[in-house]
Amino acid sequence: MIRTQIQLTEEQSQTLKEMAQERGVSMAELIRQSIDNFIRTRNQPTLEEKRRRALSIVGQFASGVPDLSTEHDRYLAEVYGDFGN
């Protein structure tokens, strides 16, 4: 491992100490886990990008069922049956 030094605010330090103690790990381990998570998710789309992508397909597909938006529960019950009982 490579030793490095960082500066934290008082609040960051206190919160990390509490979290580390709750999880039974060192602050250094908690910081390493956080960095691993940051690296792993760095190329994932942001929430705004996910919304943009989802909205870009709205209206592009049709079921051919004119009342699907209002009767979806009935159609699901017909297909899957009554799982609740």
Beta strands, then each sheet from edge to edge (+ up, - down):
end
